[in-house]
Amino acid sequence: MELPPEVRPKPLVWTEARVARWLETGEIPGKVMVWTPEQTGTFLDFVAHHRLYAYFHLLAHSALRRGEALGQHWTDLDDDTGALAIRFQLLQIGWETEFDTPKTDSSVAIITLDRRTVLELGAHRSRQQRERHAAGDAWVDLGLRFTQPDGSPPHPADVTDLFNALVAEAGLPPIRLHDLRHGAATLALASGADIKVGSSLLRHTSITITADTYTGVLPQVAQATAEGIGRLVPRKVISYRVSQTVRRSKIIRVSGSQTMIHNDETENDDEYGKCKEAGRAESLPASLEYAARDSNPGPAD
């Protein structure tokens, strides 16, 4: 018997409308939710003075999994280049924990951190050194980046519970700790990163997984893409229909030249009346046809 293929839930962003609905009813619209850049910033500001701030900062900026970040050693980071080696993860099996290699072969990798994250990790090291001095002989020296106050590794479940509590205290819409990984991937693509670069950051086994999961999550990314397509097509005359209640013309600049955007009132009685370029006497071609007026459009790609 052949099992159906796994369907990965697509992340949904906490838009203003979804947040308003959540505040009113408690409804969480999807299995995987991600914060907007502003919401992520609000959370990081809220936890800025927490002893594990650098842990949450790292997850939000690097797309590491919970256990991969807990498995980080100080020797895994090159402070000069920002190169971070991902070699171990702290696994939870039942309630017991153990260190193991990452989830897949592709998960064992080296990624590059931004300079601010490197500096935050450096500040965290200073904090840890103070805790080590306070613990004295009781310090458990495993060389780990993120520890309990005595140097021993935190329990993954405790870190998850801490995150959930901090999110609630911050008054933010809920996401899972693992969703910081999804959020980091979304932010990387929103920053203009190529889908292949995003896939490399996530260490997916296939670029298809990245594309299917994350493309189009943030509305502003989709809008920017659409606007980018429009800007690539050079035009002298741009025509569009306006509603019956909005009838006005305006002048805009396209590639440095003045162009009239006209509405139905600027047209002749003929459906495709002439449109004149602002400041010029001669008529522009009136035979421009647009997809919206095409009675027989071609098939969609």
C-alpha angles and dihedrals in degrees: 000000000000115000118225115255117268113263112214114212112239116232118250121207122231097246121183091259093052092046091051090050091048092051090050101043109007089242117158106199100205146021092242117043127177132194125238116248088260093052091048090052091049091054094048090049090051094053096036093117097042116114090238096045092116090056093057091042090053093050092047093052105033107036092233118159120245095257094042091058092046088051092057118123125199090244091061094076129072102206093198099053101023090235110156120194116212105206108139143030132199106234127201113214108181098315095324121094134207139171116249140156117282124280099273139006089259090054090067099084149116119255130182121241125209117251095252092055090050089053092048090053089051090053089049090054090057089051091050092050089056090051090048091052090050093049094051114176091358091069113119104219108206096138091242123157096215118041146148116266090273095052097257119128118269117244109253092227091053090053090051092049090048091052093049091050093049092049090052092048090050090054092234126145109266125265130165120255088246089056089071084072091053089046092052090051091049092049091049091055091043090055089061100264115157114251089245090055089049090051090051091051091052091042092225119175090231135027086222090069090055094046094046093047106040112022111116098006097130112057092214090058092054091046093049090051092051092048090048091056090051093051092054093065110079113220137176096188125036119187130187138162119248129205121265090254097050113059115156139114129224139183120239134176120241116185090339097307126107113245130180117231104203135193134205092285091061091055127087121244086271110092091238101039122172121278118204124211111242114264096010127105101206120085121247120226110287094198095084108130124194132208091246089061097041108116091195109036120183122254118284117256 
